[in-house]
């Protein structure tokens, strides 16, 4: 096991439901300095676990473990933190309670303060649903977070993103004949169709037109769909996926008592220096949504990743996109917050 567990105890979620014996799985890189101010938080995205974040961490990179103490908390529902697949009855599988982004960040805050005694965070960075968590950190703890860098992630689930997630949920609901009582019968084989649905949203039309999948070692479009989309999704537990889809569809940094749904106010309350990096051809989390958000944040720079890799411009696969993200993170970390 290459990660650690932080026991949360019995937690009351935003929904009002108490989840017993909850826990966060997390991995750390580097060492916490004496001042405890060299902290970078890097939450995981939908369907990912901490290992998928490691491409952005390394010597000489912005997230350099020789300089920073980097904490990668796993999203609830991803199979490592409390999830449908590892929670005993009565909250196992389809019975797992609804967990929000706000819940996730609140629990991560407990990890920072209770486990490590951290009161200041130099940077919160994340891709996709990890990006939403970066926004939430900035809105929930504006005096604690010095910088945020969401890439290919929005501050709330706008209609386009909601519809994509609904399309991903539909094959699982269809497999259960849209009967909630049959959801516990779902298996990983039912995830094959979910992967095929997502194939149209993960990258751009230009990616497919220019056959960039060949750079990944696939000789045909059909092989790419099977080898990437089907296989990656079939490794996921369908009940974990349904839980994370709910979290994603209901994400909104203002959906909490601090802002009572006032999204613009939540954005304006983010004091952190921010570099917002959407993928220029992302049709899952469109750049226009991020542009709106960045304009309402007092210290934000809107800097799109010019790439035809769509949402996956932030996935750590394409070297030019990786370099762009790393360069921007270095610039952000070099900025003084005094």
Secondary structure, 3 states (H helix, E strand, C coil): CCCEEEEEEEEECCCCCEEEEEEEEEEEECCCCCCCCCEEECCCCCCCCHHHHHHHECCCCCECCCCCEEEEECCCCCCCCCCCCCCCCCCCHHHCCCCCHHHHHHHHHHHHHHHHCCCCECEEEEECHHHHHHHHHHHHCCCCECEEEEECCCCECCHHHHHHHHHHHHHHHHHCCCCHHHHHHCCHHHHHHHHHHHHHHHCCHHHHHCCHHHHHCCCCHHHHHHHHHHHHHHCCCHHHHHHHHHHHHCCECCCCCCCCCCHHHHHHCCCCEEEEECECCCCCCCHHHHHHHHHCCCCEEECCECCCCHHHHHCCCCHHHHHHHHHHHHHHHHCCCC
